[in-house]
């Protein structure tokens, strides 16, 4: 044991005595090559570009604001407000060439937002002025085009096949240093609710992503594009191992619409949705651990209503792919074209049902709400003269009802899963459960469920 310890210590001392510039051997003692990412990177690095933006801003000379300075040099007062335009270059981020023949580059919208000019630089030193072909701010995707020959493109993979634990490589231009490669794994999938974008379904990775990596490539070990690096959680201003990339399937869907229509025409199916909480799971008598998205309302004459969906349905899959959050469902529908048919799998009264729903144009949602219970003390109600439900007309300050989450103007559509048409029916429905109340509410055109205990 002591002999083994001495050998290990000698080995450690020998290794630490190597010059700082020395690296690990590229082959073992038998001359067999060791694993390396170099062959993959040589193939795909030329397809990852650096992006710089130019913006022209009017610069005001502060000396012209000084009355003494103007008098001394006999400068008229009207020149005080004159501003001098100045072009400013900024190293903004990264991009990925996905079509070498047409010079098409994918990047983030926030990389080129507000730019007067966009410049793309390749690893071989060539620089080109880029045309902004179109953008999708809700997803944070922009499509650029450059007029160049002998480009290299990255093959696009199917990001829906990713699994947590898959090895990934992030390539970009952090802090304007130039092209940089980092490695890691897929830490999580389908991250939503971060408030970064309107449509979120992020790949989370621990491959280092820093400012300037935005718009760069996240690739698998085959050198195929699986995501567009977009954001980080950075309490200290730099990477802490939590980075996010837009799945390439979503980016590709936006790109195809931009190239075909010149814009993204994102459709909807006309449902109000919300995540399932523990209280809602109990109120709807769902199995412990049941996942999915609760349908809280349906727009009149919407595709979902025409297909047969109902308020209270639990959507559990879209086109056979599990749906676990409202954000994920929005992204699943959001990548579809208007006119596409999606297969919606849901739970209704404990039974699984499947509906084919056509994706339609964006709609304006509407719905309603209810009252009269010890848990609702301090709230006043009236019958809705403009449609179904009960209207909350007033909430007494500091009353019990004022702290429940309901608001004046809310329309209560149902109580304890009973549809409400008048005050008498509302009071009767509330008597079903004295310990809690389940309300279906319409607020400013958006409907949701609320459990009050």
C-alpha positions in Angstrom: 0.0 0.0 0.0 2.9 2.4 0.9 4.6 1.5 -2.3 1.5 2.4 -4.4 1.2 5.7 -2.5 4.8 6.5 -3.3 4.3 5.7 -7.0 1.2 7.9 -7.1 3.1 10.8 -5.4 6.0 10.5 -7.9 3.6 10.5 -10.8 1.9 13.6 -9.5 5.2 15.4 -9.0 6.3 14.5 -12.5 3.1 15.7 -14.0 3.2 19.0 -12.0 6.8 19.5 -13.2 5.8 19.6 -16.9 6.0 23.0 -18.6 2.9 25.1 -18.5 2.6 24.8 -22.3 2.6 21.0 -22.3 -0.6 19.2 -22.9 -1.9 15.7 -22.4 -0.7 13.1 -24.9 -2.8 12.6 -28.1 -2.1 8.8 -28.1 -1.7 6.1 -25.5 1.5 4.0 -25.0 0.5 1.7 -27.9 0.0 4.7 -30.3 -3.8 4.3 -30.3 -5.5 7.7 -30.8 -7.3 9.1 -27.8 -10.9 10.5 -28.0 -11.0 14.1 -29.3 -13.7 16.6 -30.5 -11.2 18.2 -32.8 -12.4 16.4 -36.0 -16.0 17.4 -35.4 -15.0 21.0 -34.6 -12.9 21.3 -37.7 -16.0 20.4 -39.7 -18.5 22.7 -38.0 -16.5 25.7 -36.7 -16.5 27.5 -40.1 -20.3 27.5 -40.0 -20.4 29.5 -36.7 -20.1 33.3 -37.3 -19.5 36.4 -35.3 -22.0 39.2 -35.6 -21.3 42.9 -35.2 -24.0 45.6 -35.4 -23.8 49.2 -36.3 -26.2 51.8 -35.0 -26.2 55.5 -35.8 -27.0 57.8 -32.8 -27.1 61.5 -32.6 -24.4 62.7 -30.2 -24.8 66.1 -28.5 -21.6 68.0 -27.7 -21.9 69.0 -24.0 -19.8 72.1 -24.5 -22.6 73.5 -26.7 -24.8 73.5 -23.6 -22.5 75.8 -21.7 -23.6 79.5 -22.2 -20.1 80.9 -21.5 -18.6 78.6 -24.2 -21.1 79.7 -26.8 -20.5 83.4 -26.0 -16.8 83.0 -26.0 -16.7 81.4 -29.4 -19.7 83.5 -30.7 -21.8 80.3 -31.3 -25.5 81.1 -32.0 -28.0 79.7 -29.4 -29.8 77.6 -32.1 -26.7 75.4 -32.4 -27.1 74.3 -28.8 -29.6 71.7 -29.9 -27.7 70.5 -33.0 -26.5 66.9 -32.7 -23.8 65.1 -34.6 -24.7 61.7 -35.9 -22.2 59.0 -35.0 -22.0 55.4 -36.1 -21.1 52.9 -33.4 -19.9 49.4 -33.9 -20.7 46.7 -31.3 -19.6 43.1 -31.2 -23.1 41.8 -30.6 -23.1 38.0 -30.7 -23.0 34.9 -32.8 -24.9 33.1 -35.6 -25.0 29.8 -37.4 -25.0 29.2 -41.2 -27.7 26.6 -41.9 -27.8 27.0 -45.7 -24.5 27.5 -47.4 -25.9 27.8 -51.0 -28.2 30.7 -50.0 -26.1 32.2 -47.3 -28.8 31.8 -44.6 -27.7 32.5 -41.0 -29.8 32.0 -37.8 -29.2 34.1 -34.8 -31.1 35.7 -31.9 -33.4 38.6 -32.5 -32.0 40.5 -29.5 -28.5 40.3 -31.2 -29.6 42.4 -34.1 -32.4 44.4 -32.5 -32.2 48.1 -33.3 -29.2 47.8 -35.6 -28.9 50.0 -38.7 -26.3 47.6 -40.2 -25.3 44.0 -39.5 -21.9 42.5 -40.2 -21.1 38.8 -40.3 -17.5 37.6 -39.8 -16.3 34.1 -40.7 -13.5 32.2 -39.0 -11.3 32.5 -42.1 -11.3 36.3 -41.8 -13.9 37.2 -44.4 -16.5 39.8 -43.5 -19.8 40.5 -45.2 -22.7 42.9 -44.7 -25.8 40.9 -43.8 -29.4 41.5 -44.8 -32.0 41.0 -42.1 -34.5 38.7 -43.9 -37.0 38.6 -41.1 -37.4 38.0 -37.4 -39.6 36.4 -34.7 -39.3 38.5 -31.6 -41.7 36.3 -29.6 -39.2 33.3 -30.0 -36.1 35.6 -30.2 -35.1 34.3 -33.6 -33.7 36.4 -36.6 -32.8 35.2 -40.1 -29.9 36.9 -41.9 -28.7 36.4 -45.5 -25.1 37.0 -46.7 -23.9 37.0 -50.3 -20.8 34.8 -50.1 -19.3 31.8 -51.7 -17.6 28.7 -50.3 -19.6 28.7 -47.1 -19.9 25.8 -44.6 -23.3 24.9 -43.1 -24.3 22.9 -40.0 -26.7 20.0 -40.5 -29.9 20.5 -38.5 -30.9 17.6 -36.2 -34.3 16.7 -34.6 -34.2 18.3 -31.2 -37.2 16.3 -30.1 -35.0 13.3 -29.7 -32.7 15.0 -27.2 -32.4 13.4 -23.8 -31.1 14.7 -20.4 -27.5 13.6 -20.2 -26.7 13.9 -23.9 -23.3 15.5 -24.5 -23.4 18.9 -26.2 -21.0 21.5 -27.6 -21.6 25.3 -27.4 -19.8 27.5 -30.0 -19.9 31.2 -30.0 -18.2 34.5 -29.4 -18.2 35.2 -25.7 -17.2 38.7 -24.6 -16.1 39.5 -28.1 -13.0 37.2 -27.7 -13.6 35.4 -30.9 -14.8 31.9 -31.6 -14.8 29.8 -28.4 -15.9 26.2 -27.8 -17.3 24.8 -24.5 -18.7 21.4 -23.7 -21.3 20.0 -21.3 -24.5 18.0 -21.2 -28.2 18.5 -21.6 -29.1 19.4 -18.0 -32.9 19.6 -18.5 -35.5 19.9 -21.3 -38.6 21.9 -21.9 -37.8 24.7 -19.5 -40.6 27.2 -19.4 -41.9 30.0 -17.2 -38.6 31.9 -17.1 -40.0 35.1 -18.5 -37.3 35.4 -21.1 -39.4 34.9 -24.2 -43.0 34.8 -25.2 -42.7 31.2 -26.3 -40.4 29.1 -24.1 -39.4 25.5 -24.3 -35.7 25.8 -23.6 -32.9 23.2 -23.6 -30.9 23.7 -20.4 -27.2 23.0 -20.5 -24.1 23.4 -18.3 -21.9 24.0 -21.3 -20.5 27.5 -20.6 -22.6 30.2 -22.3 -21.6 33.8 -21.7 -22.5 37.3 -23.1 -21.7 37.1 -26.8 -22.6 33.5 -27.1 -26.2 34.5 -28.0 -27.2 33.2 -31.4 -24.4 30.7 -31.5 -24.7 26.9 -32.0 -25.5 24.2 -29.6 -24.5 20.9 -31.4 -24.4 17.2 -30.6 -21.3 15.0 -30.8 -22.2 14.3 -34.5 -21.8 18.0 -35.2 -25.5 18.5 -35.8 -27.3 21.7 -34.7 -29.8 21.0 -31.9 -30.3 24.5 -30.5 -29.5 28.2 -30.7 -27.8 29.5 -27.5 -29.9 32.3 -26.1 -29.7 33.1 -22.4 -28.0 32.3 -19.1 -28.8 32.7 -15.4 -25.9 34.8 -14.2 -26.1 36.2 -10.7 -22.4 37.3 -11.0 -22.7 38.5 -14.7 -21.1 35.4 -16.2 -21.9 31.7 -16.6 -22.6 29.6 -13.5 -23.4 26.5 -15.5 -27.1 27.3 -16.3 -27.6 28.2 -19.9 -30.5 28.0 -22.2 -30.9 27.3 -25.9 -33.9 27.5 -28.2 -34.6 23.9 -29.6 -33.7 23.9 -33.3 -37.1 22.5 -34.2 -38.7 25.7 -33.0 -36.1 27.9 -34.6 -36.5 25.9 -37.9 -40.3 26.4 -37.9 -39.8 30.2 -37.5 -37.2 30.2 -40.2 -39.3 28.4 -42.7 -42.2 30.8 -42.2 -39.9 33.8 -42.5 -38.4 32.5 -45.7 -41.8 31.6 -47.2 -44.0 34.4 -45.9 -41.6 37.1 -44.9 -43.0 36.9 -41.4 -44.1 34.4 -38.7 -47.8 33.6 -38.9 -48.4 31.9 -35.5 -51.8 30.3 -35.0 -53.8 29.2 -32.0 -56.6 26.7 -31.2 -58.6 29.0 -29.0 -58.2 27.7 -25.4 -57.5 29.4 -22.1 -55.0 27.2 -20.2 -53.3 27.0 -16.8 -50.9 24.7 -15.0 -52.3 22.1 -12.7 -51.6 22.9 -9.0 -52.0 20.6 -6.0 -55.3 22.3 -5.1 -56.7 21.9 -8.7 -55.6 18.3 -8.8 -57.7 17.6 -5.7 -60.6 19.8 -6.8 -60.8 17.9 -10.1 -60.3 14.5 -8.4 -57.2 13.8 -10.5 -54.8 11.0 -9.7 -51.8 11.9 -7.5 -49.1 12.9 -9.9 -51.4 13.5 -12.9 -49.7 15.9 -15.3 -51.1 18.0 -18.0 -52.6 21.4 -18.7 -56.1 22.5 -17.6 -58.4 24.0 -20.1 -59.9 27.0 -18.3 -61.9 28.4 -21.2 -62.8 28.3 -24.8 -63.1 31.1 -27.3 -66.5 31.2 -29.0 -66.4 29.4 -32.4 -62.7 28.7 -31.9 -61.1 25.5 -33.4 -61.0 23.9 -30.0 -64.7 24.5 -29.4 -65.6 23.2 -32.8 -63.5 20.1 -32.3 -65.4 19.3 -29.0 -63.0 20.4 -26.3 -64.6 21.6 -23.0 -63.6 23.7 -20.0 -62.2 21.4 -17.3 -60.5 19.0 -19.8 -56.9 18.1 -19.0 -54.6 18.2 -22.1 -51.9 15.6 -21.7 -50.3 15.3 -25.2 -50.0 17.0 -28.6 -49.4 14.8 -31.5 -48.4 12.0 -29.1 -45.8 14.1 -27.3 -46.5 14.6 -23.5 -47.6 18.0 -22.4 -46.7 19.0 -18.8 -47.1 22.7 -18.6 -49.0 25.6 -20.1 -45.8 27.1 -21.5 -44.9 23.8 -23.2 -48.4 23.6 -24.8 -48.2 27.1 -26.1 -44.8 26.2 -27.7 -46.2 22.9 -29.2 -49.0 24.8 -30.9 -46.9 27.9 -31.6 -44.6 26.1 -34.0 -47.5 24.9 -36.2 -48.7 26.7 -39.3 -52.3 28.1 -39.5 -54.3 25.3 -41.1 -52.3 22.4 -39.6 -54.2 19.7 -37.8 -52.9 18.7 -34.4 -53.9 15.6 -32.4 -54.9 16.6 -28.8 -55.0 13.9 -26.2 -56.9 14.8 -23.0 -58.4 13.4 -19.9 -62.2 14.0 -19.3 -63.9 12.5 -16.3 -61.1 10.0 -15.9 -61.2 8.8 -19.5 -58.7 9.5 -22.2 -60.0 11.1 -25.4 -58.4 12.2 -28.6 -59.5 15.1 -30.8 -58.1 16.5 -34.1 -58.0 20.3 -33.9 -57.2 22.7 -36.7 -54.7 25.5 -35.8 -56.5 28.8 -36.5 -55.8 32.5 -36.6 -55.1 34.3 -33.3 -58.3 35.0 -31.3 -59.5 37.1 -28.5 -60.6 34.9 -25.5 -63.6 35.5 -23.3 -65.2 33.8 -20.2 -66.9 34.4 -16.6 -67.0 33.9 -12.5 -69.1 33.3 -9.0 -69.8 34.0 -5.0 -71.7 33.8 -1.4 -69.8 31.7 1.2 -68.0 32.3 4.4 -64.7 32.2 2.4 -66.2 35.0 0.2 -67.2 37.4 3.0 -66.9 41.0 1.9 -67.7 40.4 -1.7 -70.8 41.7 -3.5 -72.3 40.1 -6.6 -74.9 40.6 -9.3 -76.3 38.6 -12.1 -74.5 39.2 -15.4 -76.9 41.0 -17.7 -74.6 40.5 -20.7 -74.3 36.8 -20.6 -73.6 33.8 -18.4 -72.4 33.9 -14.8 -72.2 36.2 -11.8 -70.3 39.5 -11.7 -68.2 40.5 -8.7 -69.3 44.1 -8.1 -67.3 45.1 -5.0 -64.7 43.8 -2.5 -64.7 45.4 1.0 -61.2 46.6 2.0 -59.3 44.1 4.2 -62.2 41.6 4.0 -61.7 37.9 3.7 -62.8 37.9 0.1 -60.3 40.7 -0.7 -57.4 38.3 0.0 -58.7 35.4 -2.0 -57.4 36.5 -5.4 -60.8 37.5 -6.9 -61.3 41.1 -8.1 -64.1 43.5 -8.8 -65.3 43.0 -12.4 -64.5 39.3 -12.4 -67.2 37.1 -13.9 -67.8 33.8 -12.2 -68.8 31.2 -14.7 -69.0 28.2 -12.4 -68.6 27.2 -8.8 -67.5 23.8 -7.5 -67.8 22.6 -11.2 -71.5 23.7 -11.5 -72.3 26.1 -14.2 -73.7 29.4 -12.9 -76.7 31.3 -14.5 -78.0 33.3 -11.5 -77.4 34.2 -7.9 -79.6 31.4 -6.6 -77.7 28.8 -8.5 -74.5 30.3 -7.4 -75.4 30.0 -3.7 -76.6 26.5 -4.2 -73.3 25.5 -5.8 -71.3 27.0 -3.0 -73.1 24.9 -0.4 -71.5 21.7 -1.9 -68.3 22.3 0.1 -67.9 24.5 3.2 -64.1 24.0 3.5 -63.1 25.2 0.0 -64.5 26.8 -3.2 -63.5 26.1 -6.8 -64.3 29.1 -9.0 -64.1 29.3 -12.8 -63.5 33.0 -13.5 -63.3 35.2 -16.5 -61.1 38.3 -16.1 -60.8 40.8 -18.9 -61.4 38.1 -21.5 -59.1 35.5 -19.9 -60.5 32.6 -18.0 -58.9 30.5 -15.2 -59.7 28.4 -12.1 -59.2 29.5 -8.6 -59.3 27.4 -5.4 -60.1 29.2 -2.2 -59.6 27.5 1.2 
